[in-house]
Amino acid sequence: MLCVGLDPDISRMPVGYSSDAAGIEKFCIEIVKATAEYACSFKPQIAYFAANRAEAALENIIAAIHELAPHATVVLDAKRGDIGATAKQYAIEAFERYKADSVTLSPYMGSDSVEPYHAYPDRGLFLLCRTSNPGGNDLQFLQTEKHEALFETVATLATTTWNPHQQVGLVVGATYPEEIRTVRQRVGDAPLLVPGIGAQGGDLKGTVSNGLNSQGWGLLINSSRAILYASQGADFAQAAAAEAERTRSAIEFAKQASLSG
């Protein structure tokens, strides 16, 4: 259930790697090669590529993931949140240009910000629900007319009326394991993308015990910086592999502990 985040910060690139599109592409592909056997998913964050004029590199990296790790899904972390014709273009960008398997979306413009993506019923949509950042409390806990928190309403809508093709999951932060339990109770076996493990200090044990679905999985547990920058030296790939293996083992240990009682 390990998802490796690809957030290439040029200020933290390993020694010997250029801080341009070519360097970013080479670095990320080396990370993919090193961690593929431990990951079920890779999550490139589009801002890190767009900010460095490296969109073509992102296309190449995703193509490399499909080739080097055909078992792994690609979640394009874009957090798009527009409507109508614009949302349609974002869907084309994610699924036709980049050929991602899933994309992250912001649901706060309502159902018509999600509907254009239904044209791709074989692709996944992860809607922001209970995010890992402290500022998420500003809106996500607002009480609705149903006397529930807004994030609970999002969870219900995302997996019922906004989900005609059973392709929608939720983003729920590992920093809030009790809310993971609340979301899981509402959404059945729908997949949860869980950021916040690693550098953000999320609760892995609580995430797994509260987030497993009835089939004993249902989680994409993301770690980015802790794996990417396990070392900035010539051994960065080996260090990334070691950290990915350690994290995957910790996830499996937490899963077995949860299932056994």
DRENTORDREN-754323 format. One record per residue (C-alpha): residue in three letters; x, y, z. Coordinates in Angstrom, 3 decimals, m for minus. Last residue first. Example, Ala and Ser with C-alpha at 12.3 -4.5 7.8 and 13.67 -1.06 7.14 Angstrom:
REM residues 2
SITE   res          x          y          z
SITE   SER     13.670     m1.060      7.140
SITE   ALA     12.300     m4.500      7.800
***
This chain:
REM residues 261
SITE   res          x          y          z
SITE   GLY     m6.731     m8.000     16.764
SITE   SER     m4.903     m9.936     14.188
SITE   LEU     m6.052     m7.745     11.301
SITE   SER     m4.681     m4.572     12.903
SITE   ALA     m1.312     m6.092     13.802
SITE   GLN     m1.009     m7.550     10.308
SITE   LYS     m1.754     m4.176      8.758
SITE   ALA      0.656     m2.311     11.038
SITE   PHE      3.430     m4.769     10.165
SITE   GLU      2.627     m4.430      6.450
SITE   ILE      2.769     m0.635      6.660
SITE   ALA      6.051     m0.786      8.579
SITE   SER      7.474     m3.156      5.969
SITE   ARG      6.455     m0.765      3.191
SITE   THR      8.089      2.104      5.058
SITE   ARG     11.359      0.215      5.567
SITE   GLU     11.422     m0.914      1.923
SITE   ALA     10.817      2.653      0.760
SITE   GLU     13.531      3.928      3.103
SITE   ALA     16.024      1.356      1.799
SITE   ALA     15.131      2.090     m1.820
SITE   ALA     15.540      5.826     m1.256
SITE   ALA     18.934      5.237      0.374
SITE   GLN     20.038      3.092     m2.574
SITE   ALA     18.905      5.788     m4.989
SITE   PHE     20.543      8.606     m3.016
SITE   ASP     23.913      6.807     m2.767
SITE   ALA     25.766      9.531     m4.711
SITE   GLY     24.798     11.983     m2.000
SITE   GLN     21.563     13.785     m1.273
SITE   SER     20.290     10.980      0.940
SITE   ALA     16.865      9.951      2.226
SITE   TYR     15.733     12.827      0.031
SITE   LEU     13.180     11.137     m2.182
SITE   ILE     12.063      8.642      0.471
SITE   ALA     11.409     10.945      3.416
SITE   ARG     10.321     13.672      1.013
SITE   SER      7.448     11.759     m0.558
SITE   SER      5.553      9.174      1.479
SITE   ASN      2.032      8.295      0.438
SITE   ILE     m0.203      5.599      1.863
SITE   LEU     m2.536      4.380     m0.872
SITE   LEU     m5.198      2.620      1.166
SITE   GLY     m8.044      0.204      0.365
SITE   TRP     m6.350     m2.912      1.884
SITE   GLY     m7.803     m5.660      4.040
SITE   GLN    m10.765     m6.587      1.852
SITE   SER    m13.267     m4.988      4.241
SITE   ASN    m11.399     m1.683      4.025
SITE   LEU     m8.329     m0.685      5.989
SITE   GLY     m8.410      2.925      7.154
SITE   ASN     m8.657      2.968     10.927
SITE   SER     m6.001      0.352     11.695
SITE   VAL     m3.802      1.506      8.825
SITE   THR     m3.911      5.220      9.535
SITE   GLY     m3.635      4.739     13.280
SITE   LYS     m0.452      2.678     12.883
SITE   LEU      0.983      5.130     10.373
SITE   ASP      0.310      8.269     12.415
SITE   GLY      1.547     11.174     10.288
SITE   GLY      4.899     12.845     10.917
SITE   GLN      4.906     15.239      7.985
SITE   ALA      8.340     14.028      6.825
SITE   GLY      7.222     10.404      6.700
SITE   ILE      3.490      9.776      6.388
SITE   GLY      1.316     12.804      5.623
SITE   PRO     m0.595     11.761      2.534
SITE   VAL     m3.358      9.143      2.529
SITE   LEU     m5.171      8.328     m0.700
SITE   LEU     m8.287      6.414      0.310
SITE   PRO     m9.916      3.791     m1.881
SITE   ALA    m13.668      3.100     m1.618
SITE   ASP    m14.504     m0.029      0.421
SITE   GLY    m17.339      1.483      2.437
SITE   VAL    m17.448      5.258      2.123
SITE   ARG    m19.028      6.437      5.344
SITE   GLN    m17.275      4.231      7.911
SITE   ARG    m13.986      4.821      6.118
SITE   VAL    m14.451      8.579      6.412
SITE   THR    m14.992      8.471     10.169
SITE   ARG    m12.043      6.121     10.682
SITE   ILE     m9.806      8.390      8.600
SITE   GLU    m11.075     11.254     10.758
SITE   GLU     m9.662      9.466     13.771
SITE   PRO     m6.334      9.064     11.979
SITE   TYR     m5.819     12.818     11.458
SITE   THR     m2.133     13.339     10.547
SITE   ALA     m2.449     10.501      8.051
SITE   GLY     m4.403     12.879      5.845
SITE   VAL     m7.549     11.882      3.942
SITE   VAL     m7.791     12.169      0.152
SITE   LEU    m10.919     10.406     m1.051
SITE   GLY    m11.842      7.861     m3.719
SITE   VAL    m13.974      7.985     m6.856
SITE   GLN    m14.148      5.450     m9.695
SITE   GLN    m17.401      3.631     m8.952
SITE   HIS    m18.745      4.636    m12.386
SITE   PRO    m21.684      6.771    m11.203
SITE   ASN    m19.685      8.379     m8.369
SITE   TRP    m20.901     11.891     m7.621
SITE   THR    m24.242     10.642     m6.225
SITE   THR    m22.617      8.083     m3.923
SITE   THR    m18.875      7.952     m3.158
SITE   ALA    m18.047     11.620     m3.521
SITE   LEU    m21.333     12.744     m1.978
SITE   THR    m20.725     10.820      1.266
SITE   ALA    m17.103     11.841      1.676
SITE   VAL    m17.854     15.474      0.840
SITE   THR    m20.614     15.535      3.465
SITE   GLU    m18.193     14.148      6.045
SITE   PHE    m15.615     16.794      5.106
SITE   LEU    m18.267     19.464      5.682
SITE   ALA    m18.773     18.354      9.268
SITE   GLU    m22.222     17.086     10.185
SITE   HIS    m25.377     18.754     11.381
SITE   LYS    m27.263     17.984      8.139
SITE   GLU    m27.448     21.716      7.453
SITE   THR    m23.647     21.687      7.371
SITE   GLN    m21.177     22.264     10.177
SITE   LEU    m17.783     23.645      9.225
SITE   PHE    m15.064     21.107     10.041
SITE   GLN    m13.483     21.071      6.578
SITE   LEU    m13.355     24.836      6.264
SITE   ASP    m10.731     26.323      8.586
SITE   ASN     m9.719     22.898      9.892
SITE   GLY     m7.840     22.252      6.645
SITE   GLY     m5.425     24.917      7.827
SITE   PRO     m3.584     22.287      9.872
SITE   ASN     m2.540     20.404      6.691
SITE   SER     m3.280     16.672      6.271
SITE   THR     m6.487     17.025      4.267
SITE   ARG     m9.875     15.698      5.214
SITE   CYS    m11.762     15.412      1.899
SITE   LEU     m9.823     16.277     m1.231
SITE   LEU    m11.284     14.166     m4.026
SITE   PHE     m9.329     11.285     m5.568
SITE   LEU    m10.535     10.396     m9.068
SITE   GLY     m9.559      7.145    m10.776
SITE   ARG     m9.585      6.241    m14.458
SITE   ASP    m11.636      3.578    m16.277
SITE   PRO    m14.758      5.752    m16.418
SITE   TYR    m12.982      8.511    m18.383
SITE   ALA    m15.920     10.705    m19.445
SITE   HIS    m16.673     10.783    m15.712
SITE   TYR    m13.947     13.411    m15.467
SITE   PRO    m16.351     16.068    m16.742
SITE   GLU    m18.674     15.395    m13.743
SITE   VAL    m16.257     16.306    m10.950
SITE   SER    m16.352     20.113    m11.016
SITE   ASP    m20.043     19.892    m11.935
SITE   SER    m20.738     18.141     m8.633
SITE   GLY    m19.612     20.999     m6.409
SITE   MET    m17.215     23.908     m6.708
SITE   TYR    m15.520     22.691     m3.512
SITE   PRO    m14.582     19.268     m4.828
SITE   SER    m10.805     19.755     m5.226
SITE   LEU     m9.413     17.024     m7.457
SITE   THR     m6.556     14.512     m7.397
SITE   VAL     m5.932     12.506    m10.568
SITE   SER     m5.826      8.808    m11.388
SITE   ASP     m4.285      6.438    m13.953
SITE   ALA     m2.130      9.149    m15.479
SITE   LYS     m1.670      9.279    m19.233
SITE   TYR      0.091     12.660    m19.079
SITE   ARG     m1.501     14.117    m22.199
SITE   GLU     m4.589     11.934    m22.400
SITE   PHE     m5.564     11.308    m18.789
SITE   ALA     m4.373     14.309    m16.841
SITE   GLU     m4.429     16.969    m19.562
SITE   ILE     m7.673     15.708    m21.081
SITE   ALA     m9.265     15.855    m17.630
SITE   TYR     m7.946     19.401    m17.169
SITE   GLN     m9.474     20.332    m20.516
SITE   LYS    m12.856     18.952    m19.433
SITE   ALA    m12.571     20.933    m16.203
SITE   THR    m12.195     24.076    m18.299
SITE   ALA    m15.204     23.230    m20.455
SITE   GLY    m17.449     22.845    m17.425
SITE   ILE    m16.031     23.353    m13.955
SITE   ASP    m12.787     23.996    m12.066
SITE   GLY    m11.145     22.219     m9.133
SITE   ARG     m7.830     20.613    m10.052
SITE   LYS     m5.824     19.188     m7.173
SITE   ALA     m2.936     18.256     m9.516
SITE   ASP     m1.430     15.163     m7.881
SITE   LEU     m1.300     12.824    m10.859
SITE   VAL     m1.783      9.365     m9.352
SITE   VAL      0.118      6.733    m11.326
SITE   THR     m0.712      3.080    m10.661
SITE   ALA      1.969      0.482    m10.079
SITE   HIS      2.025     m3.082    m11.484
SITE   PRO      3.563     m1.879    m14.753
SITE   ALA      6.611     m0.628    m12.831
SITE   LEU      9.387     m0.009    m15.370
SITE   GLU      7.200      0.592    m18.429
SITE   HIS      4.238      2.413    m16.867
SITE   ILE      6.655      4.291    m14.614
SITE   ALA      8.772      5.281    m17.619
SITE   ALA      5.732      6.712    m19.406
SITE   ILE      4.988      8.693    m16.252
SITE   ILE      8.552      9.995    m16.198
SITE   ASN      8.465     10.928    m19.889
SITE   GLU      5.270     12.945    m19.502
SITE   LEU      6.727     14.603    m16.403
SITE   ALA      9.868     15.518    m18.362
SITE   ALA      7.647     17.185    m20.956
SITE   GLU      6.089     19.211    m18.134
SITE   ALA      9.516     20.338    m16.924
SITE   ARG      9.233     24.097    m17.187
SITE   ASN     10.574     24.324    m13.628
SITE   ALA      7.371     25.524    m11.970
SITE   ALA      5.397     23.066    m14.107
SITE   PHE      7.363     20.084    m12.791
SITE   TYR      7.166     20.786     m9.080
SITE   ALA      3.568     21.913     m9.514
SITE   ILE      2.515     18.570    m11.046
SITE   GLN      3.027     16.504     m7.905
SITE   PRO      3.971     13.018     m9.112
SITE   LYS      2.262     10.245     m7.149
SITE   PHE      3.650      6.743     m7.681
SITE   SER      1.725      3.611     m6.758
SITE   CYS      2.024      0.031     m5.485
SITE   ALA      5.545      0.669     m4.288
SITE   TYR      8.250     m1.649     m2.886
SITE   GLU      9.540     m3.218     m6.104
SITE   ALA      9.420      0.137     m7.869
SITE   THR     11.632      1.929     m5.334
SITE   ALA     15.044      2.099     m7.005
SITE   LYS     13.827      2.262    m10.607
SITE   VAL     11.275      4.936     m9.724
SITE   ILE     13.889      6.972     m7.861
SITE   GLU     16.241      6.739    m10.853
SITE   ILE     13.390      7.912    m13.075
SITE   CYS     12.802     10.870    m10.783
SITE   PHE     16.435     11.965    m10.837
SITE   LYS     16.831     11.669    m14.616
SITE   GLU     13.659     13.652    m15.277
SITE   ILE     14.561     16.387    m12.799
SITE   GLY     18.071     16.686    m14.241
SITE   ALA     16.735     16.988    m17.789
SITE   ALA     14.118     19.539    m16.750
SITE   ASP     16.695     21.742    m15.040
SITE   SER     18.418     21.706    m11.660
SITE   SER     21.321     19.553    m12.862
SITE   TYR     22.152     16.382    m10.936
SITE   GLY     25.746     15.865     m9.755
SITE   VAL     25.014     15.993     m6.025
SITE   PRO     21.451     14.987     m5.310
SITE   MET     18.594     17.452     m5.831
SITE   ARG     17.452     19.309     m2.718
SITE   SER     17.132     22.854     m4.092
SITE   ILE     15.588     21.415     m7.270
SITE   ASP     12.640     20.058     m5.276
SITE   PRO     11.419     17.008     m7.174
SITE   ASP      8.075     16.040     m5.567
SITE   LEU      7.536     12.450     m6.713
SITE   GLY      5.441     10.777     m4.023
SITE   VAL      5.910      7.050     m3.475
SITE   CYS      2.651      5.256     m2.669
SITE   LEU      3.023      2.307     m0.322
SITE   MET      0.000      0.000      0.000
***
